[in-house]
């Protein structure tokens, strides 16, 4: 999804068009800001526990 994708903001900027992703009129911009303000904030993602190293195998004993 980049410049060639006409449904994304970056694609709309590249093509010079407007729409739901990139509103043109000032009243739409205020509506977008209001919905963004109402959206609940996400909690930070939890980190995965650190993996422990596998135990090393003992070297085979040499015959005397």
SULBELGI-V251861 format. One record per helix or strand. SS is the DSSP state (H for helix, E for strand). FROM is the first residue (numbers start at 1). TO is the last residue. If there is no record, write none. Layout:
ss=SS from=FROM to=TO
ss=SS from=FROM to=TO
This chain:
ss=H from=9 to=15
ss=H from=26 to=38
